[in-house]
Amino acid sequence: MSNVAVVEQSVQLPLEETTMETWIFRPQGEGAWPAVLFYMDAQGLRDELRRLAGNLAAQGYVVAVFDLYHRFGFFRPNLRTQD
């Protein structure tokens, strides 16, 4: 099922005190697709995760990528080591 067109959308999940951005990826068209809950790593939401989630969706999965840093606003940790 590779090379299937993928639909991507960003949704704001309502939480008790805030909202959490979540990226949803799914194969284009109708279907009962199995789900993958894709947890980000320490570097947060970024293009690499978008690409990986899209690849999974192209294989026939619905993929949800959650912004676990949502309580901090827009957050990009600096994980580079200093020379």
Secondary structure, DSSP 8 states (H G I E B T S, - for coil): -TT--EEEEEEEEE-SSSEEEEEEEEESSS----EEEEE--TT-S-HHHHHHHHHHHHTT-EEEEE-TTGGGSS---------
